[in-house]
Amino acid sequence: MTPVSRRASIWKRRTFLAALVLPAVGRVAKAAEYPAKPIKLVVPYAPGGGADGVARIVAKKASEMLGQPIVVENKGGAGAILGTEVVARAEPDGYTLLLGQSGPISINPAVYKSLPYDPLKDLAPVTMTTSYPYILVVNSDLAAGSLQEFVALVRSKPGTLNYGSTGVGAANHLVAELFNRRASLEMTHVPYRGTALAVGDLLAGQLTMVFADPISVLGHVKSGKLRALAVTSLERSPIAPEVPTVAESGYPDFEALAWHGILVPAKTPANVIETLNREFVKAVRDPETKALLANQAMSPVGSSPEAFAAFIKRDIATWKAVAELSRVTVE
């Protein structure tokens, strides 16, 4: 090889290597400037629901912390699959976030035969923002003043009493299945298209029991129309401190939490995730935010990315086991 051709060969190699390195350098530089423009927070539900409320409360304070607007964008549909997939397929640059929830992140992988996203591979956890327990509620006319009395009543009438849920494979369907297995109960499942319909039939005496989110039933509990027998958190909830836990009522370690959290597309730079975590945790723990979340019957969390990731893995494993044992599947 002549000196000229050798120099040309070296130049080509350097040019090729530079082509590989420069995009990565560019990404690092952009990440270092983060955030440099408005951020989009996708809520995989229609406006007006609980997840939408949490997103707007937390986004308002986090935008102040980050110094950039956070625009909440609702992309509901297909059991929250649509909006979750949008974020899973988005550019991993920190400008498209997901307000994740236990349903699309933990429950869907357990009950759907196939999903267009894998929450463990396609999404990266940032922080759990909020959590809340389910409340086991019955009609006040039911002859059961405690969880123990309720269990005794159901066992005395195997297969004749029923419970409602917000649909086959919904979170409160699986929570009820988990409890029924722990308590060795035989109950008939009645699925509804939404919490309001299930609670309405519970009030009318058409249902025996529902595991409901607190904000949907606490008003009826306070009015005396419904009776709260237990909450599904390990410790009594500040939302309803007078209600005992399932765990303290004879079923140690029983826990089933609903939650919300911030997730980003996989491969989002680590320093971007660190920035988002730091500022969202500050936002969630801000006194004003905590008060607003309390009005939504939510407890603030503010976890690390690592703790949130570990929780999601455990949560998915729990609900997969329940779904398999109960033979719950959704096409």
N, C-alpha and C positions, 0 to 999 in steps of 0.2 A: 504494500500500500504506500502511495506517495505521501509526502508531507502534506500536500494540499488536500488529498482525499481523506487523510487521517483527521485533519482539522475539521473538515466538513462532517465527518462521521461523529466526532466529539460534539460539534455544534448541534447536530440533529438530536443526539441523546440528551443534551442539556435542554433543548427546546421541548422535547417530549416530557422530561421530568418536570419542567416548569409548568407545563400544561396540566400535569397531575396535581402539583402542589398549590398552584395559585387559587383554584376554587376553594380548597380547604382553608387557605389563608384568609380568603375573602369571607368565608363563613365565620371564622374565628373573630375577624375584625367586626363583622356585623353583630355577633353575639356580645362582644365587648361593649358595643354602643347601646345595647338593649335596655329599655325599649325606646325606639326612635320614632314610633308612629302609633296610632290607635290600635287597640287589641280587640279581637272579637271573641266573645264568650258564647258558645253555642249551648242552648238549652234544648234537649231532645223531646220537649213537650210543648203543648200549646200554651199561649199566654194565660196567666191568671191562676195557675195551679201552685202547689207548694214549692216545687222545684224552681219555678219562675220567680216566686217571691224571694227565695233564698238567693238566687243568682243576682237579682237586682239590689238586694240589701248589701251583699258582700262586694259586688262589683263597684258600687258607689264609693265605698271606703277604700277598696284596693286601688281604684283609679287615682285617688288622692295620694296614696302611698307611692305609686309607680310614676306619677307625673304624666300620665297619658290616659286618654279616655278609654274606658272598657265598654264596648257596645254589646248589649245582650241581643242575641239573635235566636228566635224560636224556630226550631225545625222539628216539629212533632210528626208522629206517624209511625205505624208498624211497630207498636210497642217500644218506642224510643230507639228502635234500630236505625232508622234513617239518619237522625241527627248524630248518633254515636259514630256511624260509619263515615259521615262527612268529616269529622275530626280525625278519625283513624287514618283517613286518606289524605289529609291536609299536609301542606309543607311544614316540616318540623323546625320552624323558625321562632316559635314562641308567640306568634301573632294570631293563632287560632287555638282557643282553649275549649274544653268541654266541662260543663257542669254535670259530672257523672253522678249516678245514683245506683243504689243497690240493685234495682230492677235490671237495667241494661248491662251492668257490669258484672254482677254476681249471679243473678237469677237466670237471665236469658241463656248464658252458656250451660246452665244446668238442665233447662227444659226444652230448648230448641234443638232440633236435629241438626240444623246447620245455620251458621250466622255468617254475614259478610265481613266480620271482623273478629279478631281474637283479642280480648281485653288484656291478656298477659303479654302478647307479642306486639300488638299494634298501638298500644297506648302506654304512656309513662305517667305514673302517679306523681302529683305535686304535693297536695295536702288534703286530708279529710277536713271539710269545713264544719259540718254539722252532723249530729246523729240524734235519733230519738227511738224510744222503744215502741212496740205495739202494746195496745191495751186490750186485754180480754174483757169484753163487755157482754152483759146479758140484759134481758128485759127485767125491770124491777119486780115484775110479778112472778118471776121464776123462783121456785122454792130452793134457792141456793144463795146464802149470804157470804160464802167464802169459796176459795178455789177447791178446798177439800170437799165441801158439800156439793159443789158442782160435779166433781169427779165421781162422787158416790151416786149422784142422781143419774148421770149418763151411764154408768156401769149397771145400774138397775134396769135400764131400758136399752140394751145394746141394739144399735142400728136403727132406732126409732127417732132419735133427736138429730137435729141438723146444725150446720154452721154455714155462714155465708162468706164469700170472698169477692174480690174484684175481677175474677176471671180464672179460668184454668191456667195454672202455671204462674199466676200472680204471686207476689211476695207473701201476701197474707194467706194465700192458699197453702204455700209450703210451710209457713210458720204454724198453721193449724195442724198440718200433717205431722210436723216435727213434735208438737205437743201431744197429739193423740197417740203417737207411737210411744213417747216417754210415759204417758199415763195409762197406756193400754186401753184406749177408748175406741169404740166403734160409733162413728157419726156419719151422716150423709152430707156430702158436699153439695152446696147450691151456689153456682157461679153467677155473678151479676156483671153488668157493664158499668161499673163504677161504684165508688164507696157510698154515695148518697142513696142509691137504690137499695143496697144491702142494709144500710143503717135504717132506712125507711121501713123495710120489712121487719127488722129487729124491733123497732118501736111499735109496729103493728102486731107483734106477737107471732109472726110467721116464721121467724128464725129463733133458734135457741141461743146461738153465740156467734160473735164476730171478733176476730183480731183486727182492730182498727188503728189508724193513726190518731194520735191524741187530739189534734185540732178538729177532727170530724165528730168526735163523741163527747169531749169533756163538757161542752155546754149542756148536753142531754144528761150527763152524769150529775152535774151540779143542780139541774132542775128536778132530779129525782126520777126521771123517766127511764134511765138506764142505770145499771149497777156495774162498777168497775171491780173486777175480782183480782186482777194481777197485771203487772207490767213485765215485759220480757227482757229488761236490762238486768244485769247482775246485781246492781245496787238500785235502791229506790230512786225514782226520777224526780228531779227538781220541778218538773212539769206537773207531777201529781204525787207529792211526797207521802200522802196519806194512803196510797195504794201499795200493798205489798208486792214483792217480786214473785215470779213463778219459782225462782230458785229457793227463796226462803219459805215457800209454801209446800215444800216436800219434794222438789225436783232440783237438787243441787247442780250448779254450773249451767243451768238452762239459760241460754242467752240468744236473742234474735234481735238485731238492731237494723233499722233502716238508716241510711246515711246519704249524704251528699259530699262531693269532693271535686277538686280541680284536677283534671288530667290533660295531657298534651300528647301530640303524636309521638310515637317512638322515634328515637334518634334525635330528639330535641337536645341541643347542647346542654351539658351539665350545668354550666354557669347560668344559663337562662332559667333552668329549673330551680336552681338555688335562689336566684333573684325573685322568681314568682313565689316560691315557698316562703321566703322571708317576709315579703310584703303582704301576701294573703294571710299568713298567720297573724301578723300585726292587725290586719283588717278585721279578722274574725274575733280577735281578743279585745278589740276596742270597745269601751263601755257602751258607746252609742249603738254599735252593731249588736252587741250582746243583748241589749234591751229590745231591739227590733226583732231579733231572732226569737227571743223569749215569747214575744207576742204571736209568733208563728208556731209556738210549742216545740221549738228546736233548741238543742243544747250545742254551744260552740265547741269545737275540738281544736283544730290547728295542729295537726301531726306533722312529723317529718316525712319526706318522700319514702324513706326506707320503711318506716312503721306503717305507712299507708299501703305500700306494696305488699308487705307481709300480711296485713289484714285482708286485703283483697284475695290473696291466694288461699287463705284459710276460709274465707267466706264462700268462695266458689266451690271449694272441696266439700264444705258442709252441705250446701244446697244441692250439689250433684248427688251426694249420698242420699239425701232425703228424696229427691226426685226419682232416683233409681228404685229405692225401696217402695215408694208409693206408686211407681209406674206412671209418673206424670210426664207427658211429652206434649209439645206444641209443634205443629207442622210449620 
